[in-house]
Amino acid sequence: MPATPDKSHLKSLSLSTLEAAVISHGQPRYRAEQILRWIYQKRARSISEMTDLPASLREWLTAEFRFDELALARQTGSHDTTRKLLFRLRDGRFIESVVIPATPAEFGETSSRRTICVSSQVGCAYGCKFCASGLEGWTRNLGSEEIVDQILEAERLTGERIQNIVFMGMGEPLANFENLTRAIEIINSPWGIGLGARHITVSTSGLVPQIRKLAELPLQLRLAISLHGATDEVRAQIMPVNRKYPVDELLDACSYWQSRKKQHITFEYILIDQVNDTLEQAHELSRHALRLSAKVNLIPYNTVEGLPWVRPSIRRQETFLEILRSHRVKATIRREKGHDIDAACGQLRLRHERETGIVSAA
């Protein structure tokens, strides 16, 4: 496990926390807003760049806080396609972020938008059977600054604004609840990145208590459920978390979420040949979706080296989709971008660490 950092990171602080810190140092309250403006609006990459702060304040900030950045280790894809970014952390571990371009036709909008899929942990402890993130086990949670910095660095590297954030990268976001919610505060706040809550989606494998806890936050976040099986028998083969939180309990938590939010829930459903793509599963999934007025995103399985499953034929994919639509379920097949660049969660990190001889699991 990494050593405990000796200093807080400036990018992990809220406005109120930073105000208290500068006041305790004998500085006026407004200095906190100046510092955050340098970080999130002017995108300063060092404290020395914050030139309208007194030199003594900059010296104190340097002494008291960290302000390092993620280091880009590898990049795949191109400017106008899906780009996977592999970042090296301060302790030598690696995480991935994926920047996904979208055309207006995909979302029925008048302009294109970019989405970033961010990581919340190094590795994952939940062992979903389609995912490369957990193949080497779980190492640690990301700090809120490491979550936020994925967005800042992606915008710097691409030169373009990110319009949507999806917590669907490496790790289970709700298992890192404190750092997740602190990062969301920074991402959403006008003093931070300033992205509206409706453009932030939290995806979970189905941690029922944390779904209920997240529902109590005042923000109108979006929720995506990695369902991948419509019955306990099938889902338990794919999602070990289902043994603790079976489908009925998960759906009850989703109902609770809807009682607190105005946002529709999305079911993410990876289609795996001869595992969860049967007609029976399609009909049962339709029943769940109609109960919650949920949207269904069907995702053809993205082949992962070391895992045995394959994606269904186009014909089986379309048949599954047709059944959902026959029940009047809002459903799409996501022809995933990045299949040729190992864009599934954890693949690039796993390949890089195996090539360089790094063992991630603690």
C-alpha positions as CSV (number, residue, x, y, z in Angstrom):
1,M,0.0,0.0,0.0
2,P,1.2,3.5,-0.7
3,A,2.5,5.7,2.1
4,T,0.1,8.2,3.5
5,P,0.6,11.6,1.8
6,D,2.2,14.1,4.2
7,K,0.2,17.1,2.8
8,S,-3.3,17.7,1.6
9,H,-3.6,18.5,-2.1
10,L,-5.0,21.9,-3.2
11,K,-7.3,20.2,-5.7
12,S,-8.9,18.2,-2.8
13,L,-10.1,21.3,-1.0
14,S,-13.5,22.9,-1.0
15,L,-14.0,26.6,-1.0
16,S,-15.0,26.6,2.7
17,T,-12.0,24.5,3.7
18,L,-9.6,26.7,1.8
19,E,-11.1,29.8,3.2
20,A,-10.6,28.5,6.7
21,A,-7.0,27.7,5.9
22,V,-6.1,31.1,4.5
23,I,-7.9,32.9,7.3
24,S,-5.9,30.9,9.8
25,H,-2.7,32.1,8.0
26,G,-3.8,35.7,8.5
27,Q,-5.0,36.2,4.9
28,P,-8.4,37.7,3.8
29,R,-11.1,35.2,2.9
30,Y,-11.2,36.3,-0.8
31,R,-7.7,34.8,-1.3
32,A,-9.3,31.3,-1.3
33,E,-11.4,32.3,-4.3
34,Q,-8.3,33.7,-6.1
35,I,-6.5,30.4,-5.6
36,L,-9.4,28.3,-6.9
37,R,-9.8,30.6,-9.9
38,W,-6.1,29.9,-10.7
39,I,-6.7,26.2,-10.5
40,Y,-10.0,25.7,-12.2
41,Q,-10.4,28.7,-14.6
42,K,-6.9,29.7,-15.4
43,R,-5.6,26.1,-15.1
44,A,-2.4,27.0,-13.4
45,R,0.1,24.1,-13.3
46,S,2.1,25.4,-10.4
47,I,1.6,27.7,-7.4
48,S,4.3,30.0,-8.7
49,E,2.0,30.9,-11.6
50,M,-0.5,32.4,-9.2
51,T,1.0,35.8,-9.7
52,D,-1.7,38.0,-8.1
53,L,-1.1,36.3,-4.7
54,P,1.5,37.7,-2.3
55,A,4.8,36.0,-2.5
56,S,4.5,35.1,1.2
57,L,1.1,33.4,0.5
58,R,2.6,31.4,-2.4
59,E,5.5,30.3,-0.2
60,W,3.0,29.1,2.5
61,L,0.9,27.3,0.0
62,T,4.0,25.5,-1.4
63,A,5.1,24.5,2.1
64,E,1.6,23.4,3.3
65,F,0.0,21.8,0.3
66,R,0.8,19.5,-2.6
67,F,0.0,20.6,-6.2
68,D,1.4,17.8,-8.3
69,E,-0.4,16.5,-11.4
70,L,-1.1,13.1,-13.0
71,A,1.6,12.1,-15.4
72,L,0.6,10.8,-18.8
73,A,2.2,7.4,-19.3
74,R,0.6,6.3,-22.5
75,Q,-2.1,7.4,-24.9
76,T,-4.0,5.5,-27.6
77,G,-6.5,6.7,-30.1
78,S,-6.5,9.9,-32.0
79,H,-7.9,13.5,-31.8
80,D,-11.2,12.8,-33.5
81,T,-11.8,9.3,-32.1
82,T,-11.9,7.7,-28.7
83,R,-8.7,8.4,-26.7
84,K,-7.6,6.3,-23.8
85,L,-5.2,8.0,-21.4
86,L,-3.0,6.0,-19.0
87,F,-1.9,8.1,-16.1
88,R,0.9,7.4,-13.6
89,L,0.0,8.3,-10.0
90,R,2.3,9.7,-7.4
91,D,2.9,6.3,-5.9
92,G,3.8,4.7,-9.2
93,R,0.4,3.1,-9.8
94,F,-1.6,3.5,-13.0
95,I,-5.2,4.5,-13.8
96,E,-7.1,5.0,-17.1
97,S,-9.4,7.7,-18.4
98,V,-11.3,7.5,-21.7
99,V,-12.3,10.5,-23.7
100,I,-15.2,9.7,-26.0
101,P,-16.3,12.0,-28.8
102,A,-20.0,12.0,-29.8
103,T,-21.7,13.3,-32.9
104,P,-25.1,15.1,-32.7
105,A,-27.0,12.2,-34.2
106,E,-26.0,9.9,-31.3
107,F,-27.8,12.1,-28.8
108,G,-30.3,14.0,-30.9
109,E,-28.6,17.2,-30.1
110,T,-27.5,20.2,-32.1
111,S,-23.9,20.1,-31.3
112,S,-21.2,17.5,-30.6
113,R,-20.1,16.8,-27.0
114,R,-17.2,15.0,-25.3
115,T,-17.6,12.6,-22.5
116,I,-14.9,11.4,-20.1
117,C,-15.0,8.1,-18.4
118,V,-13.0,8.5,-15.2
119,S,-11.6,6.0,-12.7
120,S,-12.3,6.0,-8.9
121,Q,-10.0,3.3,-7.7
122,V,-6.7,1.6,-8.6
123,G,-8.0,-1.8,-9.6
124,C,-11.3,-3.2,-8.3
125,A,-12.4,-5.6,-5.6
126,Y,-15.7,-6.5,-7.1
127,G,-14.6,-9.0,-9.7
128,C,-17.2,-8.5,-12.4
129,K,-16.5,-11.3,-14.8
130,F,-16.4,-9.1,-18.0
131,C,-14.0,-6.5,-16.7
132,A,-10.2,-6.2,-16.8
133,S,-10.0,-3.7,-13.9
134,G,-10.2,-6.4,-11.2
135,L,-7.9,-9.0,-12.8
136,E,-5.0,-7.9,-10.7
137,G,-7.1,-7.1,-7.6
138,W,-7.7,-3.9,-5.7
139,T,-4.9,-1.6,-4.6
140,R,-6.4,1.6,-3.2
141,N,-9.0,4.3,-3.5
142,L,-8.2,7.4,-5.5
143,G,-8.1,10.7,-3.7
144,S,-10.6,13.3,-4.7
145,E,-7.8,15.3,-6.3
146,E,-6.8,12.3,-8.5
147,I,-10.4,12.0,-9.7
148,V,-10.7,15.7,-10.5
149,D,-7.2,15.8,-12.1
150,Q,-8.3,13.2,-14.7
151,I,-10.8,15.8,-16.1
152,L,-8.3,18.7,-16.0
153,E,-5.6,16.7,-17.7
154,A,-7.9,15.3,-20.3
155,E,-9.0,18.8,-21.2
156,R,-5.4,20.0,-21.3
157,L,-4.3,17.1,-23.5
158,T,-7.2,17.3,-25.9
159,G,-7.5,21.1,-25.9
160,E,-11.3,20.7,-25.7
161,R,-13.9,21.1,-23.0
162,I,-15.5,18.0,-21.5
163,Q,-19.3,18.2,-21.4
164,N,-20.1,15.0,-19.6
165,I,-18.5,12.9,-16.9
166,V,-19.2,9.3,-16.3
167,F,-17.8,7.4,-13.2
168,M,-17.5,4.2,-15.1
169,G,-13.8,3.7,-15.4
170,M,-11.6,1.5,-13.1
171,G,-13.1,0.7,-9.7
172,E,-16.5,0.8,-8.0
173,P,-17.2,4.5,-7.4
174,L,-19.6,3.9,-4.5
175,A,-16.9,1.9,-2.7
176,N,-14.9,5.2,-2.5
177,F,-17.9,7.2,-1.4
178,E,-16.2,10.0,0.5
179,N,-13.7,10.9,-2.1
180,L,-16.3,10.4,-4.9
181,T,-18.7,12.9,-3.3
182,R,-15.9,15.4,-2.6
183,A,-14.8,15.2,-6.2
184,I,-18.4,15.7,-7.4
185,E,-18.6,18.8,-5.3
186,I,-15.5,20.2,-6.9
187,I,-16.6,19.2,-10.4
188,N,-20.1,20.7,-9.9
189,S,-19.4,23.9,-7.9
190,P,-19.1,27.3,-9.7
191,W,-15.8,27.8,-7.9
192,G,-14.6,24.5,-9.3
193,I,-15.0,23.0,-12.8
194,G,-18.6,24.2,-12.9
195,L,-20.2,21.3,-14.7
196,G,-23.9,20.8,-14.0
197,A,-25.0,17.8,-12.0
198,R,-27.2,16.5,-14.8
199,H,-24.0,16.0,-16.8
200,I,-22.5,13.8,-14.2
201,T,-23.3,10.1,-14.1
202,V,-22.3,7.6,-11.3
203,S,-22.2,4.0,-12.4
204,T,-22.3,1.2,-9.8
205,S,-22.3,-2.6,-9.8
206,G,-25.1,-2.4,-7.3
207,L,-24.0,-1.4,-3.8
208,V,-27.5,-1.0,-2.4
209,P,-26.8,1.0,0.8
210,Q,-24.6,3.5,-1.0
211,I,-27.2,4.0,-3.7
212,R,-29.6,5.0,-1.0
213,K,-27.0,7.2,0.6
214,L,-26.2,8.9,-2.8
215,A,-29.9,9.5,-3.3
216,E,-29.9,11.8,-0.3
217,L,-27.4,14.2,-1.9
218,P,-29.3,17.3,-3.1
219,L,-27.7,17.2,-6.6
220,Q,-29.6,15.9,-9.6
221,L,-27.0,13.4,-10.6
222,R,-27.6,10.6,-13.1
223,L,-27.4,7.0,-12.0
224,A,-26.3,4.0,-14.1
225,I,-26.7,0.5,-12.9
226,S,-24.3,-2.2,-14.3
227,L,-27.1,-4.8,-14.4
228,H,-25.8,-7.4,-17.0
229,G,-28.3,-10.0,-15.9
230,A,-32.0,-9.8,-15.4
231,T,-32.3,-12.7,-12.9
232,D,-30.3,-13.7,-9.9
233,E,-29.2,-16.9,-11.6
234,V,-27.7,-15.2,-14.6
235,R,-26.5,-12.0,-12.9
236,A,-24.6,-13.9,-10.2
237,Q,-22.5,-15.6,-12.9
238,I,-21.4,-12.2,-14.1
239,M,-21.6,-9.9,-11.1
240,P,-20.4,-11.4,-7.8
241,V,-21.9,-8.4,-5.9
242,N,-25.3,-9.9,-6.7
243,R,-24.8,-12.6,-4.0
244,K,-24.8,-9.8,-1.4
245,Y,-27.3,-7.5,-3.1
246,P,-29.7,-9.6,-5.3
247,V,-31.7,-8.2,-8.1
248,D,-34.9,-7.4,-6.1
249,E,-32.9,-5.5,-3.4
250,L,-31.1,-3.6,-6.2
251,L,-34.4,-2.7,-7.9
252,D,-35.9,-1.5,-4.6
253,A,-32.8,0.8,-4.1
254,C,-33.4,2.1,-7.6
255,S,-37.0,2.9,-6.7
256,Y,-35.8,4.8,-3.7
257,W,-33.4,6.7,-5.8
258,Q,-36.2,7.7,-8.2
259,S,-38.3,8.9,-5.2
260,R,-35.6,11.4,-4.5
261,K,-34.4,12.4,-8.0
262,K,-35.9,13.7,-11.2
263,Q,-33.4,11.8,-13.3
264,H,-34.1,8.6,-15.1
265,I,-32.0,5.5,-14.3
266,T,-30.0,3.8,-17.0
267,F,-29.4,0.0,-17.1
268,E,-26.0,-0.9,-18.6
269,Y,-26.2,-4.4,-20.1
270,I,-23.2,-6.0,-21.7
271,L,-24.4,-8.7,-24.1
272,I,-22.3,-11.9,-23.7
273,D,-22.9,-14.7,-26.1
274,Q,-24.9,-17.6,-24.7
275,V,-24.7,-16.1,-21.2
276,N,-27.2,-13.2,-20.8
277,D,-28.4,-12.7,-24.3
278,T,-31.4,-15.1,-24.3
279,L,-34.9,-14.2,-25.2
280,E,-36.0,-14.9,-21.6
281,Q,-33.4,-12.4,-20.3
282,A,-34.7,-9.8,-22.8
283,H,-38.3,-10.2,-21.6
284,E,-37.3,-10.1,-17.9
285,L,-35.0,-7.0,-18.5
286,S,-38.0,-5.3,-20.2
287,R,-40.1,-5.9,-17.1
288,H,-37.5,-4.3,-14.8
289,A,-37.0,-1.3,-17.1
290,L,-40.7,-0.6,-17.4
291,R,-41.1,-0.7,-13.6
292,L,-38.5,2.1,-13.2
293,S,-39.0,3.8,-16.6
294,A,-35.3,3.1,-17.1
295,K,-33.3,3.4,-20.3
296,V,-31.3,0.4,-21.4
297,N,-27.9,0.6,-23.0
298,L,-26.9,-2.6,-24.6
299,I,-23.2,-3.0,-25.0
300,P,-21.7,-5.8,-27.1
301,Y,-19.0,-7.5,-25.0
302,N,-15.6,-6.0,-25.5
303,T,-13.1,-8.8,-25.7
304,V,-10.6,-8.9,-22.8
305,E,-7.4,-11.0,-22.9
306,G,-7.6,-13.6,-20.2
307,L,-11.4,-13.7,-20.1
308,P,-13.3,-16.5,-21.8
309,W,-16.5,-14.8,-23.1
310,V,-17.3,-13.5,-26.6
311,R,-19.8,-11.0,-28.0
312,P,-23.0,-12.2,-29.7
313,S,-23.5,-12.0,-33.4
314,I,-25.1,-8.9,-34.8
315,R,-28.2,-10.9,-35.4
316,R,-28.5,-11.9,-31.7
317,Q,-27.8,-8.3,-30.6
318,E,-30.6,-7.0,-32.8
319,T,-33.0,-9.6,-31.7
320,F,-32.4,-8.8,-28.1
321,L,-33.0,-5.1,-28.9
322,E,-36.2,-5.8,-30.8
323,I,-37.7,-7.6,-27.8
324,L,-37.0,-4.6,-25.5
325,R,-38.5,-2.2,-28.0
326,S,-41.5,-4.4,-28.5
327,H,-42.2,-3.8,-24.8
328,R,-41.8,0.0,-25.4
329,V,-38.6,0.1,-23.5
330,K,-36.2,2.9,-24.5
331,A,-33.2,1.0,-25.5
332,T,-30.1,1.4,-27.8
333,I,-27.1,-0.7,-28.7
334,R,-23.9,1.2,-28.0
335,R,-21.5,0.4,-30.8
336,E,-18.7,1.1,-28.5
337,K,-15.9,3.3,-29.6
338,G,-12.4,2.2,-28.9
339,H,-12.7,-1.6,-29.4
340,D,-9.4,-1.4,-31.4
341,I,-7.6,0.5,-28.6
342,D,-8.4,-1.8,-25.7
343,A,-11.0,0.7,-24.4
344,A,-12.7,-1.6,-22.0
345,C,-12.1,-0.8,-18.3
346,G,-8.6,-1.6,-17.2
347,Q,-7.2,-3.1,-20.4
348,L,-4.5,-0.5,-21.2
349,R,-3.4,-0.4,-17.6
350,L,-3.2,-4.2,-17.4
351,R,-1.2,-4.4,-20.6
352,H,1.2,-1.7,-19.6
353,E,1.8,-3.2,-16.2
354,R,2.4,-6.6,-17.6
355,E,4.8,-5.2,-20.2
356,T,6.8,-3.2,-17.6
357,G,6.7,-6.0,-15.0
358,I,4.7,-3.9,-12.5
359,V,2.5,-5.8,-10.1
360,S,-0.5,-3.7,-9.1
361,A,-2.2,-5.7,-6.4
362,A,-0.9,-4.9,-2.9
